[in-house]
Amino acid sequence: MPRITPSLWFDLQSEEAANFYVSVFPNSEIKSISYYGEGAPRPAGTVLTVEFVLDGQHYTALNGGPQFTFNEAVSFQIFCADQDEVDHYWYKLSEGGEEGPCGWLKDKYGLSWQVVPTVLDELLTDPDAERAQRAMQAMLGMKKLDVAALRAAADGKP
């Protein structure tokens, strides 16, 4: 089966963004950089694409121009094992960006991320519908998700 590689469209920030993402995620690297040549829509020597890997997932960043920008219709989910991971990714990715509700944020390039503790799925799919609803209501009131507060809400504790 062919590999599916998300392609991210930037104006001129593809190399800067790829370097930033590689610095945030472990086991990540820049694989290659290509450049516009003579007669291209951008000046010769301008970065065209950056191929990079974030913890095993391949991406392409393209300097395509200002015509298209990111929106929340596409986001990347980061499933975090614990609060320390949630905090790490939340603070790194939201720096210079914008915090949103329910674990969502936009990074400084406008790309949307969902920073989610793995326990959230367990809580929201709990066979006890009231427990799941309490966890959902707690999540809806948060920006950065708080594992202890989600568990406490699910358990009916203030």
N, CA, C and O of each residue as an XYZ file, in Angstrom:
632
protein
N       0.847     -1.179      0.000
C       0.000      0.000      0.000
C       0.888      1.236      0.000
O       1.888      1.269      0.717
N       0.548      2.247     -0.783
C       1.373      3.463     -0.791
C       1.254      4.222      0.527
O       0.231      4.171      1.209
N       2.314      4.915      0.857
C       2.323      5.729      2.077
C       1.540      7.012      1.826
O       1.653      7.606      0.754
N       0.758      7.437      2.793
C       0.020      8.695      2.711
C       0.829      9.737      3.467
O       1.165      9.549      4.636
N       1.139     10.838      2.788
C       1.942     11.897      3.381
C       1.163     13.198      3.382
O       0.869     13.731      2.312
N       0.818     13.726      4.549
C       0.159     15.034      4.589
C       1.083     16.113      4.019
O       2.281     16.141      4.301
N       0.504     16.986      3.222
C       1.244     18.106      2.645
C       0.685     19.396      3.232
O      -0.518     19.649      3.169
N       1.559     20.198      3.795
C       1.165     21.432      4.482
C       1.578     22.634      3.642
O       2.754     22.782      3.310
N       0.638     23.481      3.301
C       0.864     24.642      2.436
C       1.167     25.863      3.288
O       0.355     26.271      4.119
N       2.327     26.436      3.077
C       2.737     27.667      3.752
C       2.959     28.747      2.704
O       3.043     28.450      1.512
N       3.054     29.984      3.136
C       3.443     31.072      2.236
C       4.948     30.969      2.019
O       5.397     30.558      0.949
N       5.722     31.338      3.025
C       7.191     31.259      2.930
C       7.835     30.615      4.164
O       9.055     30.672      4.318
N       7.037     30.007      5.038
C       7.563     29.536      6.321
C       7.813     28.033      6.378
O       7.988     27.505      7.477
N       7.838     27.323      5.267
C       7.913     25.858      5.329
C       9.157     25.349      6.055
O       9.054     24.438      6.877
N      10.304     25.905      5.776
C      11.528     25.430      6.423
C      11.524     25.770      7.915
O      11.875     24.934      8.748
N      11.129     26.986      8.244
C      11.049     27.400      9.647
C      10.064     26.510     10.412
O      10.366     26.055     11.515
N       8.895     26.264      9.830
C       7.881     25.435     10.490
C       8.374     24.000     10.655
O       8.223     23.420     11.730
N       8.954     23.426      9.622
C       9.454     22.047      9.713
C      10.516     21.939     10.800
O      10.512     20.984     11.577
N      11.417     22.899     10.859
C      12.440     22.885     11.915
C      11.800     22.993     13.298
O      12.246     22.338     14.240
N      10.765     23.808     13.423
C      10.060     23.934     14.692
C       9.415     22.600     15.080
O       9.602     22.131     16.203
N       8.666     21.992     14.174
C       7.986     20.737     14.485
C       8.986     19.634     14.849
O       8.749     18.857     15.773
N      10.089     19.571     14.127
C      11.128     18.572     14.411
C      11.711     18.787     15.808
O      12.109     17.828     16.468
N      11.761     20.042     16.257
C      12.297     20.322     17.595
C      11.316     19.933     18.708
O      11.728     19.727     19.849
N      10.031     19.833     18.383
C       8.995     19.550     19.389
C       8.808     18.048     19.603
O       8.600     17.606     20.732
N       8.880     17.271     18.538
C       8.567     15.846     18.608
C       9.827     14.993     18.595
O      10.752     15.266     17.830
N       9.874     13.946     19.449
C      11.041     13.059     19.460
C      11.114     12.237     18.175
O      10.130     12.107     17.447
N      12.279     11.695     17.915
C      12.492     10.818     16.750
C      12.044     11.495     15.450
O      11.355     10.889     14.628
N      12.436     12.731     15.282
C      12.006     13.522     14.129
C      13.211     14.108     13.417
O      14.260     14.331     14.022
N      13.046     14.358     12.112
C      14.168     14.887     11.341
C      13.704     15.512     10.033
O      12.646     15.179      9.499
N      14.522     16.419      9.537
C      14.353     16.958      8.189
C      14.997     15.948      7.248
O      16.146     15.556      7.453
N      14.276     15.528      6.226
C      14.808     14.549      5.274
C      15.443     15.217      4.062
O      16.519     14.810      3.623
N      14.781     16.247      3.511
C      15.333     16.919      2.336
C      14.646     18.272      2.144
O      13.553     18.520      2.654
N      15.321     19.127      1.398
C      14.792     20.446      1.057
C      15.005     20.646     -0.432
O      16.096     20.393     -0.943
N      13.966     21.101     -1.137
C      14.099     21.441     -2.554
C      13.864     22.944     -2.707
O      13.284     23.591     -1.835
N      14.326     23.478     -3.829
C      14.306     24.925     -4.047
C      13.699     25.255     -5.400
O      13.794     24.478     -6.350
N      13.074     26.421     -5.468
C      12.585     26.930     -6.747
C      13.773     27.244     -7.637
O      14.808     27.720     -7.169
N      13.613     26.970     -8.931
C      14.642     27.297     -9.912
C      14.267     28.543    -10.698
O      13.284     29.215    -10.385
N      15.047     28.841    -11.708
C      14.780     29.997    -12.585
C      13.441     29.819    -13.287
O      13.074     28.709    -13.672
N      12.715     30.920    -13.451
C      11.443     30.898    -14.165
C      10.281     30.347    -13.363
O       9.197     30.146    -13.911
N      10.482     30.101    -12.088
C       9.415     29.577    -11.222
C       8.603     30.737    -10.649
O       9.003     31.894    -10.778
N       7.481     30.441    -10.023
C       6.652     31.510     -9.466
C       7.264     32.236     -8.269
O       6.768     33.289     -7.870
N       8.314     31.697     -7.704
C       9.049     32.322     -6.596
C      10.485     32.542     -7.052
O      10.944     31.880     -7.983
N      11.201     33.460     -6.410
C      12.591     33.693     -6.811
C      13.433     32.423     -6.720
O      13.265     31.626     -5.797
N      14.327     32.239     -7.669
C      15.235     31.082     -7.668
C      15.974     31.031     -6.337
O      16.446     32.050     -5.832
N      16.065     29.833     -5.781
C      16.745     29.656     -4.511
C      15.821     29.688     -3.303
O      16.228     29.330     -2.198
N      14.570     30.118     -3.508
C      13.589     30.103     -2.419
C      13.204     28.647     -2.135
O      13.067     27.850     -3.063
N      13.033     28.304     -0.870
C      12.632     26.937     -0.522
C      11.291     26.620     -1.179
O      10.337     27.388     -1.064
N      11.229     25.488     -1.863
C       9.997     24.998     -2.471
C       9.315     24.020     -1.504
O       8.181     24.247     -1.081
N      10.013     22.933     -1.159
C       9.434     21.940     -0.250
C      10.460     21.505      0.795
O      11.671     21.570      0.582
N       9.931     21.064      1.918
C      10.730     20.453      2.968
C      10.069     19.123      3.299
O       8.899     19.076      3.678
N      10.822     18.054      3.153
C      10.342     16.729      3.534
C      10.850     16.477      4.948
O      12.045     16.596      5.216
N       9.926     16.124      5.858
C      10.345     15.879      7.227
C       9.519     14.758      7.841
O       8.459     14.389      7.335
N      10.033     14.229      8.943
C       9.394     13.121      9.653
C       9.204     13.524     11.103
O      10.133     14.006     11.751
N       7.978     13.320     11.617
C       7.684     13.531     13.032
C       7.349     12.178     13.638
O       6.278     11.621     13.396
N       8.269     11.663     14.421
C       8.097     10.379     15.109
C       7.525      9.304     14.181
O       6.561      8.621     14.527
N       8.127      9.166     13.003
C       7.752      8.116     12.058
C       6.756      8.530     10.993
O       6.635      7.838      9.982
N       6.039      9.624     11.174
C       5.056     10.094     10.190
C       5.723     11.088      9.251
O       6.295     12.082      9.697
N       5.650     10.823      7.954
C       6.243     11.709      6.950
C       5.297     12.865      6.625
O       4.077     12.703      6.606
N       5.886     14.031      6.371
C       5.157     15.239      5.975
C       5.931     15.949      4.877
O       7.142     15.782      4.735
N       5.207     16.740      4.109
C       5.814     17.661      3.155
C       5.305     19.057      3.498
O       4.106     19.257      3.693
N       6.212     20.011      3.571
C       5.843     21.411      3.758
C       6.179     22.134      2.458
O       7.299     22.019      1.960
N       5.243     22.861      1.916
C       5.372     23.540      0.630
C       5.257     25.039      0.815
O       4.337     25.513      1.482
N       6.172     25.787      0.238
C       6.037     27.245      0.166
C       5.267     27.561     -1.115
O       5.866     27.807     -2.162
N       3.944     27.552     -1.028
C       3.104     27.718     -2.202
C       2.585     29.126     -2.413
O       2.117     29.458     -3.502
N       2.661     29.960     -1.383
C       2.160     31.317     -1.511
C       1.048     31.590     -0.519
O       0.632     30.700      0.222
N       0.568     32.829     -0.505
C      -0.418     33.242      0.493
C      -1.867     32.882      0.150
O      -2.777     33.215      0.910
N      -2.093     32.212     -0.974
C      -3.468     31.959     -1.419
C      -4.280     31.099     -0.455
O      -5.489     31.296     -0.326
N      -3.641     30.154      0.221
C      -4.352     29.223      1.091
C      -3.779     29.290      2.497
O      -2.571     29.437      2.684
N      -4.653     29.182      3.471
C      -4.227     29.181      4.871
C      -4.890     28.010      5.590
O      -5.873     27.442      5.115
N      -4.338     27.671      6.724
C      -4.888     26.578      7.519
C      -6.184     27.010      8.192
O      -6.387     28.193      8.466
N      -7.057     26.044      8.455
C      -8.216     26.273      9.300
C      -8.493     25.001     10.091
O      -7.828     23.984      9.895
N      -9.467     25.060     10.974
C      -9.746     23.952     11.881
C     -10.362     22.734     11.205
O     -10.540     21.702     11.851
N     -10.689     22.831      9.924
C     -11.267     21.684      9.227
C     -10.283     20.511      9.183
O     -10.690     19.359      9.038
N      -8.995     20.812      9.309
C      -7.962     19.772      9.386
C      -7.105     20.080     10.603
O      -6.635     21.203     10.785
N      -6.911     19.062     11.430
C      -6.056     19.226     12.600
C      -5.289     17.931     12.814
O      -5.637     16.887     12.264
N      -4.250     18.015     13.613
C      -3.470     16.841     13.974
C      -3.698     16.548     15.446
O      -3.595     17.441     16.287
N      -4.008     15.294     15.757
C      -4.228     14.879     17.129
C      -2.937     14.294     17.691
O      -2.239     13.525     17.030
N      -2.644     14.677     18.916
C      -1.508     14.115     19.643
C      -2.093     13.407     20.851
O      -2.620     14.052     21.758
N      -2.005     12.090     20.869
C      -2.526     11.306     21.983
C      -1.421     11.160     23.020
O      -0.396     10.528     22.768
N      -1.642     11.746     24.181
C      -0.627     11.842     25.227
C      -0.903     10.840     26.347
O      -2.044     10.657     26.772
N       0.161     10.199     26.812
C       0.046      9.169     27.839
C      -0.343      9.737     29.198
O      -1.001      9.059     29.986
N       0.059     10.978     29.480
C      -0.165     11.529     30.818
C      -0.163     13.052     30.772
O       0.008     13.653     29.711
N      -0.356     13.664     31.932
C      -0.431     15.124     32.013
C       0.887     15.777     31.602
O       0.881     16.843     30.986
N       2.005     15.154     31.933
C       3.297     15.725     31.540
C       3.404     15.864     30.024
O       3.882     16.882     29.526
N       2.960     14.845     29.291
C       2.983     14.936     27.822
C       2.008     15.993     27.327
O       2.337     16.767     26.428
N       0.816     16.035     27.903
C      -0.160     17.060     27.519
C       0.470     18.434     27.703
O       0.427     19.268     26.799
N       1.054     18.670     28.874
C       1.663     19.972     29.161
C       2.785     20.294     28.184
O       2.866     21.412     27.676
N       3.647     19.323     27.919
C       4.781     19.534     27.010
C       4.309     19.999     25.637
O       4.742     21.040     25.143
N       3.419     19.222     25.024
C       2.979     19.566     23.666
C       2.116     20.819     23.649
O       2.197     21.616     22.715
N       1.298     20.995     24.666
C       0.442     22.180     24.721
C       1.290     23.446     24.756
O       1.071     24.370     23.973
N       2.254     23.483     25.664
C       3.047     24.705     25.824
C       3.972     24.941     24.638
O       4.142     26.081     24.206
N       4.568     23.889     24.109
C       5.460     24.054     22.945
C       4.680     24.540     21.731
O       5.086     25.500     21.076
N       3.571     23.888     21.429
C       2.840     24.196     20.202
C       2.012     25.471     20.288
O       1.797     26.134     19.273
N       1.543     25.826     21.484
C       0.715     27.036     21.587
C       1.546     28.314     21.702
O       1.010     29.412     21.554
N       2.839     28.185     21.962
C       3.693     29.374     22.101
C       3.671     30.175     20.795
O       4.053     29.682     19.733
N       3.217     31.413     20.907
C       3.112     32.271     19.729
C       1.866     32.003     18.909
O       1.629     32.657     17.893
N       1.067     31.036     19.353
C      -0.159     30.678     18.648
C      -1.385     31.101     19.424
O      -1.428     32.186     20.005
N      -2.379     30.234     19.428
C      -3.658     30.581     20.039
C      -4.264     29.346     20.695
O      -4.427     28.309     20.052
N      -4.597     29.462     21.982
C      -5.251     28.368     22.692
C      -6.729     28.351     22.333
O      -7.371     29.396     22.229
N      -7.251     27.156     22.148
C      -8.663     27.006     21.852
C      -9.333     26.139     22.893
O      -8.693     25.744     23.868
N     -10.603     25.834     22.713
C     -11.329     25.018     23.683
C     -11.052     23.524     23.502
O     -10.622     23.079     22.437
N     -11.305     22.771     24.557
C     -11.353     21.303     24.516
C     -10.062     20.646     24.032
O     -10.106     19.615     23.360
N      -8.917     21.234     24.367
C      -7.647     20.644     23.971
C      -7.159     21.040     22.585
O      -6.154     20.508     22.112
N      -7.851     21.962     21.930
C      -7.444     22.426     20.598
C      -6.565     23.661     20.739
O      -6.730     24.457     21.663
N      -5.633     23.806     19.812
C      -4.831     25.013     19.735
C      -4.397     25.229     18.295
O      -4.425     24.313     17.474
N      -4.001     26.448     18.009
C      -3.362     26.767     16.727
C      -1.936     27.157     17.047
O      -1.691     27.946     17.960
N      -0.987     26.604     16.294
C       0.401     26.985     16.519
C       0.685     28.320     15.834
O      -0.205     28.897     15.208
N       1.898     28.806     15.946
C       2.244     30.121     15.408
C       2.156     30.197     13.887
O       2.244     31.285     13.317
N       1.983     29.057     13.229
C       1.817     29.039     11.769
C       0.351     28.889     11.369
O       0.028     28.873     10.182
N      -0.536     28.779     12.362
C      -1.960     28.652     12.093
C      -2.455     27.224     11.971
O      -3.643     27.004     11.734
N      -1.563     26.239     12.129
C      -1.949     24.837     12.033
C      -2.637     24.400     13.331
O      -2.153     24.695     14.423
N      -3.759     23.703     13.208
C      -4.534     23.271     14.369
C      -4.069     21.910     14.876
O      -3.771     20.998     14.104
N      -4.018     21.808     16.198
C      -3.613     20.589     16.890
C      -4.626     20.287     17.970
O      -5.222     21.200     18.542
N      -4.826     19.013     18.253
C      -5.621     18.566     19.387
C      -4.682     17.797     20.310
O      -4.162     16.745     19.939
N      -4.470     18.318     21.494
C      -3.577     17.696     22.474
C      -4.472     16.969     23.473
O      -5.125     17.591     24.311
N      -4.492     15.638     23.367
C      -5.503     14.830     24.031
C      -4.864     13.740     24.893
O      -4.052     12.959     24.397
N      -5.221     13.680     26.173
C      -4.744     12.554     26.977
C      -5.483     11.281     26.545
O      -6.681     11.326     26.264
N      -4.783     10.165     26.492
C      -5.404      8.914     26.059
C      -6.566      8.513     26.964
O      -7.480      7.818     26.520
N      -6.544      8.937     28.216
C      -7.619      8.593     29.143
C      -8.953      9.226     28.724
O     -10.011      8.757     29.143
N      -8.917     10.261     27.923
C     -10.159     10.929     27.544
C     -11.104      9.974     26.816
O     -12.302      9.961     27.096
N     -10.585      9.187     25.897
C     -11.434      8.243     25.171
C     -12.074      7.250     26.136
O     -13.258      6.934     26.017
N     -11.293      6.763     27.083
C     -11.812      5.839     28.102
C     -12.953      6.481     28.886
O     -13.976      5.845     29.141
N     -12.770      7.748     29.266
C     -13.793      8.441     30.044
C     -15.050      8.719     29.224
O     -16.166      8.546     29.713
N     -14.866      9.149     27.984
C     -16.023      9.519     27.151
C     -16.804      8.310     26.652
O     -17.961      8.442     26.255
N     -16.185      7.140     26.668
C     -16.871      5.926     26.217
C     -17.204      4.997     27.385
O     -17.507      3.821     27.188
N     -17.146      5.533     28.590
C     -17.447      4.738     29.783
C     -18.853      4.160     29.652
O     -19.764      4.866     29.217
N     -19.053      2.886     30.021
C     -20.389      2.288     29.943
C     -21.423      3.009     30.824
O     -22.625      2.935     30.570
N     -20.945      3.696     31.848
C     -21.824      4.502     32.699
C     -22.013      5.847     31.996
O     -21.132      6.705     32.031
N     -23.163      6.018     31.366
C     -23.426      7.219     30.550
C     -23.324      8.506     31.364
O     -22.886      9.529     30.837
N     -23.714      8.477     32.627
C     -23.625      9.686     33.454
C     -22.168     10.040     33.726
O     -21.794     11.213     33.710
N     -21.363      9.038     33.972
C     -19.917      9.270     34.187
C     -19.294      9.886     32.933
O     -18.539     10.855     33.015
N     -19.618      9.317     31.780
C     -19.104      9.835     30.513
C     -19.565     11.276     30.285
O     -18.791     12.112     29.817
N     -20.826     11.565     30.615
C     -21.365     12.916     30.434
C     -20.669     13.920     31.343
O     -20.400     15.049     30.933
N     -20.375     13.513     32.576
C     -19.650     14.416     33.485
C     -18.257     14.725     32.940
O     -17.797     15.865     33.021
N     -17.592     13.729     32.393
C     -16.270     13.956     31.794
C     -16.388     14.896     30.592
O     -15.566     15.794     30.415
N     -17.409     14.683     29.776
C     -17.627     15.550     28.600
C     -17.861     16.988     29.030
O     -17.272     17.906     28.460
N     -18.708     17.197     30.022
C     -18.988     18.551     30.487
C     -17.727     19.214     31.032
O     -17.513     20.407     30.816
N     -16.901     18.460     31.729
C     -15.645     19.017     32.238
C     -14.738     19.412     31.084
O     -14.149     20.493     31.097
N     -14.621     18.538     30.083
C     -13.774     18.828     28.927
C     -14.238     20.096     28.206
O     -13.415     20.912     27.789
N     -15.535     20.257     28.063
C     -16.074     21.418     27.352
C     -15.729     22.737     28.035
O     -15.747     23.789     27.396
N     -15.419     22.689     29.315
C     -15.050     23.897     30.044
C     -13.552     24.165     30.095
O     -13.115     25.129     30.724
N     -12.773     23.333     29.445
C     -11.311     23.469     29.503
C     -10.725     23.976     28.197
O     -11.325     23.838     27.131
N      -9.552     24.561     28.301
C      -8.703     24.792     27.130
C      -7.721     23.626     27.108
O      -7.975     22.613     26.457
N      -6.579     23.766     27.830
C      -5.656     22.639     27.963
C      -6.345     21.606     28.832
O      -6.867     21.939     29.896
N      -6.353     20.350     28.388
C      -7.038     19.314     29.134
C      -6.241     18.917     30.363
O      -5.020     18.767     30.320
N      -6.970     18.750     31.462
C      -6.399     18.422     32.763
C      -6.867     17.019     33.136
O      -8.043     16.808     33.433
N      -5.945     16.066     33.120
C      -6.277     14.661     33.353
C      -6.933     14.470     34.719
O      -7.969     13.813     34.818
N      -6.350     15.029     35.757
C      -6.899     14.851     37.110
C      -8.304     15.439     37.206
O      -9.186     14.825     37.806
N      -8.522     16.599     36.633
C      -9.834     17.235     36.677
C     -10.861     16.441     35.862
O     -12.024     16.358     36.258
N     -10.456     15.865     34.747
C     -11.361     15.039     33.950
C     -11.782     13.795     34.727
O     -12.957     13.431     34.749
N     -10.803     13.147     35.365
C     -11.102     11.950     36.173
C     -12.020     12.311     37.352
O     -12.987     11.606     37.637
N     -11.703     13.403     38.019
C     -12.508     13.833     39.167
C     -13.945     14.129     38.736
O     -14.895     13.738     39.414
N     -14.095     14.818     37.614
C     -15.441     15.129     37.119
C     -16.190     13.843     36.781
O     -17.363     13.696     37.127
N     -15.529     12.930     36.119
C     -16.172     11.652     35.762
C     -16.634     10.929     37.026
O     -17.701     10.315     37.042
N     -15.836     11.004     38.070
C     -16.154     10.324     39.334
C     -17.139     11.114     40.196
O     -17.498     10.677     41.289
N     -17.579     12.287     39.702
C     -18.552     13.100     40.436
C     -17.955     13.861     41.595
O     -18.667     14.246     42.523
N     -16.639     14.085     41.551
C     -15.969     14.828     42.615
C     -15.737     16.265     42.158
O     -15.357     16.500     41.011
N     -15.962     17.215     43.043
C     -15.784     18.632     42.647
C     -14.339     18.997     42.393
O     -14.041     20.143     42.057
